[in-house]
Amino acid sequence: MRVQEKLMTAEVLWELPQKEGVRYELAEGVLIEIAGGTGGLPAILEARIARHLANFVEENGLGYVTGASDSYILTRDPDIVRIPNAAFVAKARMPKPIPEKFLSLAPDLAVEIVSPNDSALEMRQKVREYLKHGVRLVWVIYPDLQTVDTYTAHGTQTLSDDAVLEGGDVLPAFRLPLRVLFADLAA
């Protein structure tokens, strides 16, 4: 939901007072209010995908996995700040020291989990922004359908049933069967 039309910067966004159950993103400088925690099924999937990614990344010394509490500044003037449900940044790309504020870079992988509050238009806009500003791989997880759409600069693929979610060039050798991701979550 757009809450204002005056362009805002990431620095102003950082200084906004925290409201319980509310997070904010910027879409070309426009403040977007995001409903608080994802809750229920999306929250379980958020934790699962982050755990599988973090285990793989740490075991292989590849970099860093963040959850839905981290924001990424994808571009400036006007600023785009997004909060993926999970993300991966390669070790060589992470600034040192790691900033305590928003990360001013696009993650290598962004994961979005579609919740009941997300519209198809908003999700398409996020995917387009991610790819345009340097994210190499985007996974959009649909909990109710138990499917995952994968996006790269080269195209889109929809995975379901016995398919395996793979890390491609971003996370070579990462493989997560959808049956494992969605285990025990059937409606």
Buried (B, 14 or more C-beta within 10 A) or exposed (E): EEEEEEBBBBEBBEEEEEEEEEBBBBBEBBBBBBBEEBEEBBBBBBBBBBEBBBEBBEEEEBBBBBBBEBBBBBBEEEBBBBBBBBBBBBEEBBEEEEEEEBBBBBBBBBBBBBBEEBEEEBBEBBBEBBBEBBBBBBBBBBBEEBBBBBBBEEEEEEBEEEBEBBBBEBBEEBEBBBEEBBEEEEE
